[in-house]
Amino acid sequence: MQLPSPHPDVIYKPVTEGAVLLSTEDEVYYGLNAVGARVWELLPPVLTRLDELCSSLSEVYPDIGPATIHADVQALLDDLLAFGLVRRPELKGQHANQARPVAQAPNPDCG
């Protein structure tokens, strides 16, 4: 699974116990613990896939099971998406603002 990217209007500021995020567009303030801050720091362009991120965290936190790491990271990413602090990954060959072509039914009056 592709990782979402930090929203360009979000300011990231490390603090002693983790980090804070501030969306200058929506005025959303979000606190991260140390693990959450590490997740943020590993988002694209550093890493691009969820499995890479979870593997990296498993190296730092070997006492935590892979399933727990995956579930916790996914929950954080879902939360960050819900608050508009990250953007969904773009599909290859498609820009985020690019409209998809709409299929049209054949015109029965032609022919």
C-alpha positions as CSV (number, residue, x, y, z in Angstrom):
1,M,0.0,0.0,0.0
2,Q,1.2,3.5,-0.9
3,L,1.7,5.9,1.9
4,P,-0.1,9.3,1.9
5,S,2.1,12.4,1.6
6,P,2.2,15.3,4.1
7,H,-0.1,18.1,3.0
8,P,2.0,21.0,1.9
9,D,0.1,23.5,4.1
10,V,1.0,21.5,7.3
11,I,3.8,22.7,9.5
12,Y,5.7,20.0,11.4
13,K,7.5,21.0,14.6
14,P,9.4,18.5,16.7
15,V,9.0,18.9,20.5
16,T,10.5,17.1,23.5
17,E,7.8,14.3,23.7
18,G,7.1,14.0,19.9
19,A,5.8,16.7,17.5
20,V,2.9,19.0,16.7
21,L,1.3,19.5,13.3
22,L,-0.5,22.7,12.3
23,S,-2.6,23.0,9.2
24,T,-2.3,26.6,8.1
25,E,-5.2,26.0,5.7
26,D,-7.7,24.5,8.1
27,E,-6.2,25.7,11.4
28,V,-6.1,22.1,12.7
29,Y,-3.6,21.4,15.5
30,Y,-2.6,17.8,16.1
31,G,-0.1,16.4,18.6
32,L,2.1,13.3,17.9
33,N,3.9,11.2,20.4
34,A,7.5,10.1,19.7
35,V,6.3,7.1,17.5
36,G,3.8,9.3,15.6
37,A,6.6,11.8,15.0
38,R,8.8,9.1,13.6
39,V,5.9,7.9,11.3
40,W,5.5,11.5,10.0
41,E,9.3,11.8,9.4
42,L,9.2,8.6,7.3
43,L,6.3,9.6,5.0
44,P,7.1,10.3,1.4
45,P,9.5,11.2,0.0
46,V,11.5,9.2,2.6
47,L,9.5,6.0,2.2
48,T,6.6,5.3,-0.1
49,R,5.1,2.0,1.1
50,L,3.3,1.1,4.3
51,D,5.3,-2.2,4.6
52,E,8.6,-0.3,4.5
53,L,7.4,2.1,7.2
54,C,6.2,-0.7,9.5
55,S,9.5,-2.6,8.9
56,S,11.5,0.5,9.9
57,L,9.5,0.9,13.1
58,S,9.9,-2.9,13.9
59,E,13.7,-2.4,13.9
60,V,13.3,0.5,16.4
61,Y,10.7,-1.3,18.5
62,P,11.5,-5.0,18.3
63,D,9.3,-5.9,21.3
64,I,6.2,-4.7,19.5
65,G,4.6,-7.3,17.2
66,P,4.3,-6.5,13.5
67,A,0.5,-6.8,13.5
68,T,0.3,-4.2,16.3
69,I,2.7,-1.8,14.5
70,H,0.7,-2.2,11.3
71,A,-2.6,-1.6,13.0
72,D,-1.3,1.4,15.0
73,V,0.3,3.0,12.0
74,Q,-2.8,2.5,9.9
75,A,-5.0,4.1,12.6
76,L,-2.7,7.1,12.7
77,L,-2.7,7.5,8.9
78,D,-6.5,7.2,8.9
79,D,-6.7,9.9,11.5
80,L,-4.3,12.2,9.7
81,L,-6.3,11.7,6.5
82,A,-9.5,12.5,8.3
83,F,-8.1,15.8,9.5
84,G,-6.6,16.7,6.1
85,L,-3.0,16.6,7.4
86,V,-1.9,14.2,4.7
87,R,-3.0,13.5,1.1
88,R,-3.9,10.2,-0.4
89,P,-1.3,8.8,-2.8
90,E,-1.9,9.6,-6.5
91,L,-2.5,6.7,-8.8
92,K,0.3,6.2,-11.4
93,G,-0.4,8.3,-14.5
94,Q,-3.1,10.3,-12.8
95,H,-2.8,13.7,-11.1
96,A,-4.9,14.4,-8.0
97,N,-6.8,17.2,-9.8
98,Q,-7.1,15.4,-13.2
99,A,-10.7,14.4,-14.0
100,R,-11.3,10.9,-15.1
101,P,-12.9,10.4,-18.5
102,V,-16.6,9.5,-18.4
103,A,-17.8,6.7,-20.6
104,Q,-20.7,7.7,-22.8
105,A,-23.4,5.4,-24.0
106,P,-23.7,5.2,-27.8
107,N,-26.2,7.5,-29.3
108,P,-29.1,5.4,-30.7
109,D,-29.9,8.2,-33.3
110,C,-26.6,7.8,-35.0
111,G,-26.1,5.2,-37.7
